[in-house]
Protein backbone atom coordinates (compact mmCIF):
# COMPACT_ATOMS: atom_id res chain seq x y z
CA UNK A 1 0.00 0.00 0.00
CA UNK A 2 1.15 3.51 -0.84
CA UNK A 3 -0.26 6.55 0.99
CA UNK A 4 -0.06 10.09 -0.35
CA UNK A 5 -1.96 13.38 -0.10
CA UNK A 6 -2.02 16.98 -1.29
CA UNK A 7 -1.84 18.71 2.12
CA UNK A 8 1.83 17.83 2.59
CA UNK A 9 3.97 15.37 4.51
CA UNK A 10 3.30 17.10 7.86
CA UNK A 11 -0.51 17.16 7.51
CA UNK A 12 -2.46 15.64 10.42
CA UNK A 13 -4.78 13.79 8.05
CA UNK A 14 -1.87 11.89 6.51
CA UNK A 15 -0.64 10.92 9.97
CA UNK A 16 -4.07 9.60 10.98
CA UNK A 17 -4.39 7.59 7.75
CA UNK A 18 -0.97 5.98 8.13
CA UNK A 19 -1.62 5.08 11.76
CA UNK A 20 -5.08 3.70 10.93
CA UNK A 21 -3.53 1.26 8.46
CA UNK A 22 -0.75 0.38 10.89
CA UNK A 23 -3.43 -0.52 13.44
CA UNK A 24 -5.02 -2.71 10.74
CA UNK A 25 -1.75 -4.63 10.46
CA UNK A 26 -0.62 -2.96 7.22
CA UNK A 27 2.77 -1.35 6.64
CA UNK A 28 2.19 1.40 4.11
CA UNK A 29 4.83 3.31 2.23
CA UNK A 30 4.42 7.09 2.11
CA UNK A 31 5.31 9.47 -0.71
CA UNK A 32 3.76 12.89 -0.11
CA UNK A 33 4.42 16.49 -1.14
CA UNK A 34 6.88 18.42 0.98
CA UNK A 35 4.42 21.31 1.24
CA UNK A 36 0.76 22.18 0.78
CA UNK A 37 -0.35 21.41 -2.79
CA UNK A 38 -4.14 21.70 -2.55
CA UNK A 39 -6.08 22.57 -5.71
CA UNK A 40 -3.21 21.63 -8.00
CA UNK A 41 -5.44 19.17 -9.85
CA UNK A 42 -3.85 16.49 -12.02
CA UNK A 43 -0.72 18.50 -12.73
CA UNK A 44 2.75 17.02 -12.98
CA UNK A 45 6.18 18.62 -12.97
CA UNK A 46 8.12 18.96 -16.22
CA UNK A 47 11.20 20.98 -17.09
CA UNK A 48 13.07 20.44 -13.82
CA UNK A 49 14.13 17.50 -11.63
CA UNK A 50 11.69 16.40 -8.92
CA UNK A 51 13.43 15.71 -5.61
CA UNK A 52 12.59 12.99 -3.09
CA UNK A 53 13.95 13.10 0.46
CA UNK A 54 13.53 10.34 3.08
CA UNK A 55 11.47 11.24 6.14
CA UNK A 56 11.52 9.56 9.54
CA UNK A 57 8.03 10.22 10.87
CA UNK A 58 6.48 6.78 11.40
CA UNK A 59 8.27 3.85 13.01
CA UNK A 60 8.92 1.16 10.42
CA UNK A 61 7.27 3.07 7.57
CA UNK A 62 9.29 3.91 4.46
CA UNK A 63 8.52 7.56 3.81
CA UNK A 64 9.62 10.27 1.40
CA UNK A 65 8.71 13.89 0.86
CA UNK A 66 8.52 15.12 -2.73
CA UNK A 67 8.96 18.69 -3.94
CA UNK A 68 6.44 18.07 -6.74
CA UNK A 69 2.71 17.47 -7.01
CA UNK A 70 0.55 14.58 -5.75
CA UNK A 71 0.62 13.17 -9.28
CA UNK A 72 4.42 13.31 -9.19
CA UNK A 73 4.33 11.45 -5.87
CA UNK A 74 2.38 8.54 -7.35
CA UNK A 75 4.51 8.36 -10.49
CA UNK A 76 7.76 8.40 -8.50
CA UNK A 77 6.50 5.93 -5.90
CA UNK A 78 6.22 3.21 -8.51
CA UNK A 79 8.44 4.24 -11.42
CA UNK A 80 11.09 6.10 -9.42
CA UNK A 81 11.39 4.22 -6.14
CA UNK A 82 10.17 0.92 -7.53
CA UNK A 83 7.58 0.32 -4.82
CA UNK A 84 5.50 -2.73 -5.65
CA UNK A 85 2.60 -2.20 -3.25
CA UNK A 86 -0.56 -1.99 -5.33
CA UNK A 87 -3.29 -0.07 -3.51
CA UNK A 88 -3.03 3.73 -3.22
CA UNK A 89 -4.86 5.81 -0.61
CA UNK A 90 -4.75 9.60 -0.95
CA UNK A 91 -5.65 11.76 2.05
CA UNK A 92 -7.03 12.34 4.53
CA UNK A 93 -7.79 15.71 2.96
CA UNK A 94 -8.62 18.69 5.15
CA UNK A 95 -11.86 19.68 3.43
CA UNK A 96 -14.46 18.26 1.09
CA UNK A 97 -13.99 16.90 -2.41
CA UNK A 98 -17.63 16.90 -3.48
CA UNK A 99 -19.21 17.25 -6.91
CA UNK A 100 -17.12 19.44 -9.19
CA UNK A 101 -14.40 19.75 -6.51
CA UNK A 102 -12.84 16.62 -8.02
CA UNK A 103 -11.65 18.59 -11.06
CA UNK A 104 -9.50 20.85 -8.86
CA UNK A 105 -8.41 18.37 -6.21
CA UNK A 106 -4.84 17.16 -5.83
CA UNK A 107 -6.14 14.49 -3.45
CA UNK A 108 -8.43 13.05 -6.11
CA UNK A 109 -5.78 13.50 -8.82
CA UNK A 110 -3.35 11.24 -6.93
CA UNK A 111 -5.97 8.48 -6.85
CA UNK A 112 -6.71 9.10 -10.53
CA UNK A 113 -3.03 8.74 -11.42
CA UNK A 114 -2.82 5.46 -9.52
CA UNK A 115 -5.93 4.24 -11.34
CA UNK A 116 -4.32 5.14 -14.67
CA UNK A 117 -1.53 2.69 -13.82
CA UNK A 118 -4.04 -0.09 -13.17
CA UNK A 119 -3.94 0.05 -9.37
CA UNK A 120 -6.76 0.14 -6.84
CA UNK A 121 -7.05 3.74 -5.65
CA UNK A 122 -9.05 5.71 -3.10
CA UNK A 123 -9.21 9.43 -2.24
CA UNK A 124 -10.42 10.25 1.29
CA UNK A 125 -11.57 13.67 2.54
CA UNK A 126 -13.18 15.18 5.64
CA UNK A 127 -16.12 17.47 4.87
CA UNK A 128 -15.88 20.70 6.84
CA UNK A 129 -17.57 24.10 6.55
CA UNK A 130 -15.68 26.28 4.08
CA UNK A 131 -12.69 27.90 5.78
CA UNK A 132 -12.78 25.72 8.90
CA UNK A 133 -10.12 23.07 9.61
CA UNK A 134 -11.04 19.42 10.04
CA UNK A 135 -11.22 18.00 13.57
CA UNK A 136 -12.36 14.36 13.42
CA UNK A 137 -9.80 12.77 11.10
CA UNK A 138 -10.10 9.51 13.05
CA UNK A 139 -13.64 9.00 11.74
CA UNK A 140 -12.40 9.27 8.16
CA UNK A 141 -9.51 6.95 9.03
CA UNK A 142 -11.95 4.31 10.25
CA UNK A 143 -14.00 4.64 7.06
CA UNK A 144 -10.83 4.35 4.95
CA UNK A 145 -9.92 1.09 6.68
CA UNK A 146 -13.48 -0.21 6.16
CA UNK A 147 -13.23 0.64 2.45
CA UNK A 148 -9.85 -1.11 2.24
CA UNK A 149 -11.34 -4.27 3.75
CA UNK A 150 -14.11 -4.26 1.17
CA UNK A 151 -11.65 -3.77 -1.69
CA UNK A 152 -9.72 -6.84 -0.59
CA UNK A 153 -12.95 -8.85 -0.93
CA UNK A 154 -14.26 -7.15 -4.07
CA UNK A 155 -11.68 -5.21 -6.14
CA UNK A 156 -12.76 -2.38 -8.40
CA UNK A 157 -12.96 -2.91 -12.16
CA UNK A 158 -10.25 -1.37 -14.32
CA UNK A 159 -10.51 2.36 -14.95
CA UNK A 160 -12.45 3.03 -11.72
CA UNK A 161 -11.32 4.61 -8.45
CA UNK A 162 -13.16 5.76 -5.32
CA UNK A 163 -13.77 9.23 -3.94
CA UNK A 164 -14.70 9.01 -0.25
CA UNK A 165 -16.07 11.96 1.74
CA UNK A 166 -16.69 11.70 5.48
CA UNK A 167 -18.53 14.15 7.76
CA UNK A 168 -16.39 15.90 10.35
CA UNK A 169 -18.00 14.24 13.36
CA UNK A 170 -17.11 11.70 16.04
CA UNK A 171 -17.33 8.10 14.82
CA UNK A 172 -20.28 7.30 17.09
CA UNK A 173 -22.23 10.13 15.43
CA UNK A 174 -21.67 8.83 11.89
CA UNK A 175 -25.07 7.72 10.59
CA UNK A 176 -23.75 5.23 8.03
CA UNK A 177 -21.93 4.76 4.74
CA UNK A 178 -23.67 5.32 1.40
CA UNK A 179 -22.67 4.40 -2.15
CA UNK A 180 -23.33 7.58 -4.13
CA UNK A 181 -23.18 9.13 -7.57
CA UNK A 182 -21.29 12.37 -8.13
CA UNK A 183 -23.32 15.46 -7.33
CA UNK A 184 -23.02 19.02 -8.51
CA UNK A 185 -21.01 21.64 -6.62
CA UNK A 186 -20.30 24.77 -8.64
CA UNK A 187 -18.27 27.70 -7.33
CA UNK A 188 -19.67 31.20 -7.70
CA UNK A 189 -17.08 33.98 -7.97
CA UNK A 190 -19.28 37.04 -8.44
CA UNK A 191 -18.31 39.76 -5.99
CA UNK A 192 -15.62 37.60 -4.39
CA UNK A 193 -12.62 38.36 -6.62
CA UNK A 194 -10.52 40.88 -4.71
CA UNK A 195 -8.02 43.18 -6.40
CA UNK A 196 -4.65 42.85 -4.65
CA UNK A 197 -2.35 45.35 -6.31
CA UNK A 198 -1.74 47.04 -9.62
CA UNK A 199 1.39 48.55 -11.15
CA UNK A 200 2.94 49.20 -14.53
CA UNK A 201 3.54 45.47 -15.13
CA UNK A 202 -0.03 44.33 -14.49
CA UNK A 203 -2.67 43.66 -11.86
CA UNK A 204 -3.06 40.84 -9.31
CA UNK A 205 -6.17 39.41 -7.65
CA UNK A 206 -7.11 37.15 -4.76
CA UNK A 207 -9.32 34.35 -6.13
CA UNK A 208 -12.11 33.28 -3.80
CA UNK A 209 -15.35 31.47 -4.46
CA UNK A 210 -18.36 30.12 -2.60
CA UNK A 211 -19.71 26.63 -3.39
CA UNK A 212 -23.26 26.32 -4.67
CA UNK A 213 -24.53 22.80 -3.98
CA UNK A 214 -27.34 20.89 -5.64
CA UNK A 215 -27.79 17.80 -3.40
CA UNK A 216 -29.77 15.46 -5.65
CA UNK A 217 -31.13 12.27 -4.12
CA UNK A 218 -28.39 9.65 -3.92
CA UNK A 219 -25.42 11.93 -4.57
CA UNK A 220 -22.57 12.45 -2.12
CA UNK A 221 -23.82 15.91 -1.13
CA UNK A 222 -27.14 14.32 -0.17
CA UNK A 223 -25.36 11.65 1.91
CA UNK A 224 -23.16 14.16 3.74
CA UNK A 225 -26.25 16.20 4.58
CA UNK A 226 -27.58 13.11 6.37
CA UNK A 227 -24.33 12.67 8.33
CA UNK A 228 -23.30 9.66 6.27
CA UNK A 229 -19.95 8.94 4.65
CA UNK A 230 -20.18 8.92 0.85
CA UNK A 231 -18.32 6.45 -1.37
CA UNK A 232 -18.41 7.50 -5.03
CA UNK A 233 -16.93 5.42 -7.87
CA UNK A 234 -15.33 7.65 -10.50
CA UNK A 235 -14.23 6.62 -13.98
CA UNK A 236 -11.31 7.71 -16.13
CA UNK A 237 -13.34 8.09 -19.32
CA UNK A 238 -14.90 11.52 -19.92
CA UNK A 239 -16.70 10.76 -23.17
CA UNK A 240 -20.40 11.63 -22.97
CA UNK A 241 -22.21 8.70 -24.56
CA UNK A 242 -25.48 10.40 -25.50
CA UNK A 243 -23.70 13.42 -26.98
CA UNK A 244 -21.38 11.13 -28.93
CA UNK A 245 -24.34 9.50 -30.66
CA UNK A 246 -26.05 12.86 -31.21
CA UNK A 247 -22.99 14.26 -32.95
CA UNK A 248 -22.52 11.17 -35.07
CA UNK A 249 -26.14 11.31 -36.18
CA UNK A 250 -26.56 15.05 -36.60
CA UNK A 251 -23.29 16.59 -37.76
CA UNK A 252 -22.62 16.87 -41.50
CA UNK A 253 -18.93 16.01 -41.47
CA UNK A 254 -18.55 16.19 -45.25
CA UNK A 255 -19.91 19.74 -45.28
CA UNK A 256 -17.48 20.71 -42.54
CA UNK A 257 -14.59 19.78 -44.83
CA UNK A 258 -15.73 22.02 -47.70
Buried (B, 14 or more C-beta within 10 A) or exposed (E): BBBBBBBBBBBBBBBBBBBBBBEBEBEBBBBBBBEBBBBBBBBBBEEEEBEBEEBEBBEEBBBBBBBBBBBBBBBBBBEBBEBEBBBBBBBBBBBBBBBBBBEBBBBBBBBBBBBBBEBBBBBBBBBBEEEEEBBBBBBBBBBBBBBBEBBEEEEBEEEBBBBBBBBBBEEEEBEEBBEBBBBBBEBEEEEEEEEEEEEEEEEEEEEEEEBEBEBBEBBBBBBBBEEBBBBBBBBEEEEEEEEEEEEEEEEEEEEEEE
